Amino acid sequence: MYICRKQFDMSLIERKISGRLREVMHTSEIVVLTGMRRVGKTTVLKMLYQEIPGKNKVFLDFENLLDRKIFEETDFNRIVTGLKEAGLKNEKGAYVFIDEIQNFPQSVHALKYLYDHYSIKFFVTGSSSFYLKNLFPESLAGRKTIFELFPLDFQEFLRFKEVLVPFETSFKQKAENKNIIRHEKLSGYVSEYIEWGGFPQVVLASDISHKKRLISDIFSSYYQKDILQLSDFKNLNAFRDLLMLLIQRTGSKLDISKLASETGISRDTVYSYLSFLEATYMISLIRPFSSNADREVSGSRKLYFCDNGILSVFGKLSEGSMFENAVYCQLRDIEKINYYQKRSGIEIDFVLPVQKIAIEVKSRWNDIDFNKVARVTSEIKLKESYLLTRQFNEHKMCIPFEML
């Protein structure tokens, strides 16, 4: 069988994004790694730091006041002196890694100056795109490359569980190479992932009560460090109420007027809260796919959460909603995602517009589902269509979750 086990050093488990970061390791652009808190950005950055040959490099943590002080110089040239005192050998061919840059956003101006005047390669992380996507574009236009890190997908989840299996690249290969033995051997892992999600610490925790505590702590940290520190919301109770309502609407199209009515706030405020939640990676909102604007429903966006563990601890969702959110978490890093719905109500859960692939999600399926997906796919001129399932089926359109 393909599955094997191996003893891992958990601090050195490689993420998929590492290969993409290596491709820009020696380019001139500032590399920005962003994403939600506790997804493993610091670990990825430290692993990359260790791979840089030689000693002309320095790692700074902006949660550390002494590290931050180096960038508090008003004369930016003196920052180079501070970096040398911190261990940098010289400014030519140097590498500077900065963790948690959102703790001192003023440093962006210094980064711009140092990029323009010195041969220093910068890697930075930040836990909130609320700063990184609104502050960085103004100051670092044309000087940066942004990478987003999410909780573990299922392939990475298995790696953390010390389970090695081959994964196909294309959806067609995933459908063709599925087998019942693999399905049965990975069934327990699939169930665990769908229930508890992919935050690295949570995946490595073996005790259920420990997983719950970690997820609660992640949520509390998000509330304390993102909502309270980054937002200027005056009605935090309404924000909390909206967040709880959104959890129950996972996988559904949002009715903004209804959300405003149930929380007692204006539509504009709802939009503001949604924008913040999306910018800080708690939620994702996907738009409808349109191949014929006169025939498709437009406007309403579908909601998904960053991780199933949060849904499991703070909501009581149906098996179907939990499964659909888990599938979304596998697809989000592939390309932009849409959904499709005709005015008649017929819907396809996910459309990958670049690859022209339609994906319907069903924890339990029947022949009607296969026929519907194939028919709609033909109507909107997509190339491929698949049914993502928890059950195993030999049908050529079926892809069981463990193959993703």
Secondary structure, 3 states (H helix, E strand, C coil): CCCEECCCCHHHCCCCHHHHHHHCCCCCCEEEEEECCCCCHHHHHHHHHHHCCCCCEEEEECCCHHHHHHHHCCCCHHHHHHHHHCCCCCCCCEEEEEECHHHCCCHHHHHHHHHHHCCEEEEEEECCHHHHCCCHHHHCCCCEEEEEECCCCHHHHHHHCCEECCCCCCHHHHHHCCCHHHHHHHHHHHHHHHHHCCCHHHHHCCCHHHHHHHHHHHHHHHHHHHHHHHCCCCCHHHHHHHHHHHHHCCCCECCHHHHHHHHCCCHHHHHHHHHHHHHCCCEEEECECCCCCCCECCCCCEEEECCHHHHHHHCCCCHHHHHHHHHHHHHCCCCCCEEEEECCCCEEEEEECCCCEEEEEECCCCHHHHHHHHHHHHHCCCCEEEEEECCCCCCCCEEEHHHC
